[in-house]
């Protein structure tokens, strides 16, 4: 992410939790795309791999 994108992420999530957010940009190729944001003990998973995982779990629940 470039600096402007990092500022936008910090502003969006900072508004969500009413705190000032510091962005630490770490590239993780296993995400396949998107991003994960950790604030304290809370993880916001907007990655493609996370979405595929959730979709797989929903298919398994429906199959039962």
GROMACS elastic network, one bead per residue, 0.5 to 0.9 nm:
[ bonds ]
;  ai    aj funct       b0    kb
    1     4     6  0.79947   500
    1     5     6  0.58065   500
    1     6     6  0.62722   500
    1    25     6  0.72185   500
    2     5     6  0.54053   500
    2     6     6  0.63152   500
    2     7     6  0.88173   500
    3     6     6  0.50349   500
    3     7     6  0.62249   500
    3     8     6  0.87052   500
    4     7     6  0.50943   500
    4     8     6  0.63151   500
    4     9     6  0.87636   500
    5     8     6  0.50350   500
    5     9     6  0.62422   500
    5    10     6  0.85904   500
    6     9     6  0.51218   500
    6    10     6  0.61195   500
    6    11     6  0.85676   500
    6    22     6  0.89513   500
    6    23     6  0.63652   500
    6    24     6  0.86205   500
    6    25     6  0.79573   500
    7    10     6  0.50418   500
    7    11     6  0.60749   500
    7    12     6  0.85727   500
    7    22     6  0.89607   500
    7    23     6  0.79253   500
    8    11     6  0.50876   500
    8    12     6  0.60750   500
    8    13     6  0.85830   500
    9    12     6  0.51735   500
    9    13     6  0.60868   500
    9    14     6  0.80632   500
    9    21     6  0.86678   500
    9    23     6  0.78106   500
   10    13     6  0.54590   500
   10    14     6  0.55512   500
   10    15     6  0.83061   500
   10    20     6  0.74384   500
   10    21     6  0.51770   500
   10    22     6  0.65670   500
   10    23     6  0.63226   500
   11    14     6  0.50092   500
   11    15     6  0.60348   500
   11    16     6  0.85849   500
   11    20     6  0.78710   500
   11    21     6  0.73920   500
   12    15     6  0.53538   500
   12    16     6  0.64317   500
   13    17     6  0.63840   500
   13    18     6  0.81811   500
   13    19     6  0.82912   500
   13    20     6  0.86594   500
   13    21     6  0.71713   500
   13    37     6  0.85950   500
   13    39     6  0.86307   500
   14    17     6  0.54156   500
   14    18     6  0.54609   500
   14    20     6  0.52891   500
   14    21     6  0.53271   500
   14    22     6  0.89409   500
   15    19     6  0.68051   500
   15    20     6  0.81651   500
   16    19     6  0.80207   500
   17    20     6  0.85389   500
   17    39     6  0.86707   500
   21    39     6  0.82632   500
   23    37     6  0.89828   500
   27    31     6  0.88660   500
   28    31     6  0.59832   500
   28    32     6  0.82386   500
   28    33     6  0.89677   500
   28    35     6  0.89089   500
   29    32     6  0.59309   500
   29    33     6  0.78104   500
   30    33     6  0.83098   500
   30    49     6  0.73529   500
   31    34     6  0.69266   500
   31    35     6  0.72364   500
   31    36     6  0.83665   500
   31    47     6  0.55760   500
   31    48     6  0.61300   500
   31    49     6  0.51751   500
   31    50     6  0.74420   500
   32    47     6  0.70546   500
   32    48     6  0.56935   500
   32    49     6  0.59378   500
   33    46     6  0.86142   500
   33    47     6  0.56424   500
   33    48     6  0.53274   500
   33    49     6  0.75134   500
   34    45     6  0.84665   500
   34    46     6  0.56516   500
   34    48     6  0.58990   500
   34    49     6  0.86090   500
   35    44     6  0.84115   500
   35    45     6  0.65533   500
   35    46     6  0.52161   500
   35    48     6  0.81291   500
   36    43     6  0.68958   500
   36    44     6  0.56360   500
   36    46     6  0.56483   500
   36    47     6  0.60757   500
   36    50     6  0.89088   500
   37    42     6  0.82337   500
   37    43     6  0.57368   500
   37    44     6  0.50102   500
   37    45     6  0.64953   500
   37    46     6  0.80310   500
   38    41     6  0.69576   500
   38    42     6  0.56717   500
   38    44     6  0.62185   500
   38    45     6  0.84883   500
   39    42     6  0.53215   500
   39    43     6  0.64871   500
   39    44     6  0.81205   500
   40    43     6  0.80482   500
   45    48     6  0.87370   500
   45    50     6  0.62749   500
   45    51     6  0.80310   500
   46    49     6  0.85847   500
   46    50     6  0.67638   500
   46    51     6  0.70938   500
   47    50     6  0.51612   500
   47    51     6  0.63403   500
   47    52     6  0.87219   500
   48    51     6  0.50726   500
   48    52     6  0.61810   500
   48    53     6  0.85776   500
   49    52     6  0.51341   500
   49    53     6  0.61872   500
   49    54     6  0.87500   500
   50    53     6  0.50151   500
   50    54     6  0.62553   500
   50    55     6  0.86023   500
   51    54     6  0.51491   500
   51    55     6  0.61533   500
   51    56     6  0.86172   500
   52    55     6  0.50202   500
   52    56     6  0.61432   500
   52    57     6  0.86627   500
   53    56     6  0.51403   500
   53    57     6  0.62961   500
   53    58     6  0.87509   500
   54    57     6  0.50887   500
   54    58     6  0.62555   500
   54    59     6  0.87376   500
   55    58     6  0.51325   500
   55    59     6  0.63211   500
   55    60     6  0.87312   500
   56    59     6  0.51545   500
   56    60     6  0.63157   500
   56    61     6  0.88005   500
   57    60     6  0.50829   500
   57    61     6  0.62914   500
   57    62     6  0.87396   500
   58    61     6  0.51166   500
   58    62     6  0.62655   500
   58    63     6  0.86606   500
   59    62     6  0.51513   500
   59    63     6  0.61701   500
   59    64     6  0.89113   500
   60    63     6  0.51090   500
   60    64     6  0.66104   500
   61    64     6  0.55098   500
